[in-house]
Amino acid sequence: MEKIKISNTNEVLYYHKFDSGLELYVLPNNNQKNFYITYSTKFGSIDTTFKTSNDSTYKTVPNGIAHYLEHLKFNLESGSAFDFFSKLGSSVNAFTSYDVTCFEVFSSTYFKENFNYLLDYVRTPYFTKELVNNERGIITEEIKMYKNNPNTELAYASYENVFVNDLRKNLISGEVEDIKEITLENIEDCYNTFYNPNNMFIIVTGNVNPYEAMGIVEEKERDYEHNNVEINRKKINEPIRVSNEYKEIKMNVETNKVSISYKIPKKNFKKYNLKDEMLYLYIEILFNILFGTTSDIQDKLLTSSVIQDGININKIYTKDYMIFSLTTDTDYPEMFIKMINDTINNISLNEEDFKRRIKVMKSSYILHFDNIELVNNNIQDNILLYGKFLNNEMHLYDKLSFNTLNDLCKLLKNKTCSTLVIKPKKNN
């Protein structure tokens, strides 16, 4: 296994790529009692139009199919994967995002048994028309639950307002009408395309021996038939404009919920020749200085009772854009929106704030290695964003320049903005 020293820490990440293309990342932490295993495929809700090296034309499948397939994977001919893990006392789950489907196991005992079974059930296809049809009702109820949850609706409706063509505008689960169109043939096609080792990776964190983990995977890889194909996802061009600059929704809430999303084109910063990891750090630092827990505007909004519990900062990175969304609960949405937009349109930075923010980010980075789930997620984010793990993040912080950040701020004027307000329904 390759040993990757993580700069300015005592941590070592173990990495191995198998002949099948499957990648394994192991970050041991012997100070922990537990271990956390994730087995992921680069197949998310935006992967609906694609072709493989065996296809001459693109094929399109219904929205929500990645999430649908995630649900179905827990079914085996012998029963449910949940039954096996519950007998071991392990916690098992899965999730689908815009660009990945991830199956996870968390436990403190029976490492080999947990790992072997995770590998087996994810890589063992078992789909029937009956299972596909039965799952439709379960997911329909899940979609209705999402759409009736104000916090979930705030997030999804915000991205629906931001994106014009990008499929992140859609619910990850798809709409009810979408999942009615999903067939057994769709499921089998997507499984055969995306659940192949050269499109998958495993991350193991916690109290584990990296060489044992490698041995377990190596044995299993011999048992599987590999049908690796090259996957070509159709590129979707996304314009700088937003779908809706302003939208209001009425829901059963007591207080207004507001989301202000800024759509920032990466090409605006091209002249600086910054790699994505540096550009993202700069913009993340900027938004934390302007709107973080210690920012002037957050203090002003809280002390004046414009907002109730602070500002949440959410971010999404696409190939061409950085989306930063600011959300809060407020009795005064118009005032909140004005104060936020005034702040970002009249940016004034202090070098001391910049240096303090870097120190905070360095400290958080060091501390996150003690949380085996958090560090596992961070490794996954790196793989999806950059195609590899960044072992030099601490060095990147040292390269950040206050003057460069100031210059980047001037280029934010080319951003576009979308605002969503969820208002209480009026009682009759």
Beta strands, then each sheet from edge to edge (+ up, - down):
strand 1: 2-5
strand 2: 12-17
strand 3: 23-28
strand 4: 35-41
strand 5: 49-52
strand 6: 59-60
strand 7: 75-76
strand 8: 79-80
strand 9: 91-96
strand 10: 101-107
strand 11: 200-206
strand 12: 231-233
strand 13: 246-251
strand 14: 256-265
strand 15: 312-317
strand 16: 321-330
strand 17: 416-424
sheet 1: 1+ 2- 3+ 11+ 4- 10+ 9-
sheet 2: 6+ 5- 12+
sheet 3: 7+ 8-
sheet 4: 13+ 17+ 14- 16+ 15-
end
